[in-house]
Amino acid sequence: MPRFTAAAMLSIGLIATPALAGEPVGEYSVTGNSPGSSHRYSGTVTVDRTGDTFHVIWHIGRETYVGTGIGTSEGLAVSYRSGNLTGLAIYYPKGNNWEGVWTVAGGRTIGGESWTRR
C-alpha cells in the first residue's frame, strides 16, 4: 500500500507540474497541408509561454493566425482564429520539432502540420 501511495503522489506531481525541458516555446518554420486536400502551405510559427498557456502565432502567406495553447513537453492543443475562421490543432513532439493535425470549426476532415525549429 505505501508503494501505491508514493506512486500515486508521484503521478499527481508529474501531471500538476509544468515541464520545462522540451516545451514548444520557440520559432519554427512550418509546412502543412489543408484539411481534406493536398494543397501544401509553408510559413513560420512562434510559440511563447504566457503563464499556464502558450501564445501561438502563424504567418502563412499573407494570413496571420493567432492561437492559445495548453500542454506540456508531451503534447500541445491550440485553438486558433484568423478573422471569422476558428479551429483546433493538436501537436506532439518529434525530436526537437513538433508535428500535428488541425481542422477548422465545423470541419469534417483534418490537415497535417510540421514545425521545424529555427
PyMOL commands that set and color helices and strands:
alter all, ss='L'
color gray80, all
select helices_A, chain A and resi 2-16
alter helices_A, ss='H'
color red, helices_A
select strands_A, chain A and resi 26-33+40-50+53-60+63-72+75-82+85-94+97-104+111-117
alter strands_A, ss='S'
color yellow, strands_A
deselect
rebuild
show_as cartoon
